[in-house]
Amino acid sequence: MAKFISNLKKYRQFNELTQEELANKVSVRRETIARLENAKYNPSLELAVRISRELNTPIEELFIFEF
């Protein structure tokens, strides 16, 4: 099984956004962002792309899957 690593919190903070602000920008609940940051939830491709675009960061830097 793949190991999921999330760098979302680092990039969100670098962009000076709260969880709530990022959640609103990508049309999800704050709890979804919190779960992504804690690697408790794997994002859909659509959500990963929306977050990547919002933070101007490649998906592969935000979310890492180690096999």
Contacts in CASP RR format, 6 or more apart in sequence:
PFRMAT RR
TARGET T0000
AUTHOR 0000-0000-0000
METHOD contacts of the structure
MODEL  1
MAKFISNLKKYRQFNELTQEELANKVSVRRETIARLENAKYNPSLELAVR
ISRELNTPIEELFIFEF
2 65 0 8 1.000
2 66 0 8 1.000
2 67 0 8 1.000
3 65 0 8 1.000
3 66 0 8 1.000
3 67 0 8 1.000
4 39 0 8 1.000
4 42 0 8 1.000
4 63 0 8 1.000
4 64 0 8 1.000
4 65 0 8 1.000
5 39 0 8 1.000
5 63 0 8 1.000
5 64 0 8 1.000
5 65 0 8 1.000
5 66 0 8 1.000
6 36 0 8 1.000
6 37 0 8 1.000
6 38 0 8 1.000
6 39 0 8 1.000
6 62 0 8 1.000
6 63 0 8 1.000
6 64 0 8 1.000
7 61 0 8 1.000
7 62 0 8 1.000
7 63 0 8 1.000
7 64 0 8 1.000
8 33 0 8 1.000
8 36 0 8 1.000
8 37 0 8 1.000
8 51 0 8 1.000
8 62 0 8 1.000
8 63 0 8 1.000
9 37 0 8 1.000
11 55 0 8 1.000
11 57 0 8 1.000
11 61 0 8 1.000
11 62 0 8 1.000
12 19 0 8 1.000
12 22 0 8 1.000
12 33 0 8 1.000
12 37 0 8 1.000
12 55 0 8 1.000
14 55 0 8 1.000
15 55 0 8 1.000
15 56 0 8 1.000
17 25 0 8 1.000
19 30 0 8 1.000
19 33 0 8 1.000
19 34 0 8 1.000
19 37 0 8 1.000
20 30 0 8 1.000
22 33 0 8 1.000
22 51 0 8 1.000
22 54 0 8 1.000
22 55 0 8 1.000
23 29 0 8 1.000
23 30 0 8 1.000
23 32 0 8 1.000
23 33 0 8 1.000
25 54 0 8 1.000
26 47 0 8 1.000
26 50 0 8 1.000
26 51 0 8 1.000
26 54 0 8 1.000
27 50 0 8 1.000
28 47 0 8 1.000
32 41 0 8 1.000
32 47 0 8 1.000
35 41 0 8 1.000
36 43 0 8 1.000
36 51 0 8 1.000
42 63 0 8 1.000
43 51 0 8 1.000
43 63 0 8 1.000
48 59 0 8 1.000
48 62 0 8 1.000
48 63 0 8 1.000
49 59 0 8 1.000
51 62 0 8 1.000
52 58 0 8 1.000
52 59 0 8 1.000
52 62 0 8 1.000
55 62 0 8 1.000
END
